[in-house]
Amino acid sequence: MEIYEFGKELINEAGDFIRKRMLEDFRVDAKLNPNDLVTDVDHETEAFIYDRILERWPDHRIIGEEGHGTDVEDTCGILWIVDPIDGTLNFVHQLQNFAISIGVYIDGEPYAGFILDVMNDNLYHAGAGKGAYKNDTRLGRVQDTSLAKSLVALNSNWVIKEGIGRTFTEVVRDARSTRSYGSAALDFVNTAQGIVSAALFFRLHPWDYAAGMIILAETGGITTNLLGEEISILNRDSVLAGNPGIHEELQQYFIHDEEFITSHRKAHGEK
């Protein structure tokens, strides 16, 4: 439990760091496109987390969104997967609705997940096989729901993309309604709490989901890619996360659509 308690302490310290740092000026840059933003605070928070982990455990390895761990090619040993600010667009425009996400894996197996809703100061955490918690309160089991009676978290951008939009449109049409929160980590904890019944993404990176799928699993939820396949913690993939009932229902929309499957394989470098 030493790593687990350290993880809780570390993510809370990182949250304190962000809340103080955001009161000062910070630079905003674009990465791959004008809407893919990164700030000084992203880089500084990742460095803060990186330094604290290696100061304690020099042999641990770390993958971070902002550049740490680009040489990691396997899951041997103890691996920390870090998103210093998940929801940078929200951070820049709203100064809220963003999270720190840290997943810990040992020899490729889930060990612990930590997600801090920074501005609400709510810590979601779970140890594999030990339950999931919001602060000190244990989360209950997610209940099966049908799509027709569910809210699902879904970015509307996917609805207008060629090759995949038709399938996402069908999901939107058949759901009770959709929500887009702009932070995959927060979408995961909302799913774990039943605030939404599922969260769907066409493209995420490991730091977006490494912690969330551990927390969701501890409430009985299921995470796969949109084709129902196991997700790697080293490569980007699509994500379908939800309670067991809706997960099975939603999967059917994607696994029978040949155009979607072809687009999915192409987007994720699969044959």
Secondary structure, DSSP 8 states (H G I E B T S, - for coil): -HHHHHHHHHHHHHHHHHHHHTTS---EEESSSTTSEEEHHHHHHHHHHHHHHHHH-TT-EEEETTSTTTT--S--SEEEEEEEEE-HHHHHHTS-S-EEEEEEEETTEEEEEEEEETTTTEEEEEETTS-EEETTEE--------GGG-EEEE-GGGGGSTTTHHHHHHHHHHSSEEE--S-HHHHHHHHHHTSSSEEEEEEE-HHHHTTHHHHHHTTT-EEE-TTS----SSS-EEEEEE-HHHHHHHHHHHHT-HHHHHHHHHHTT--
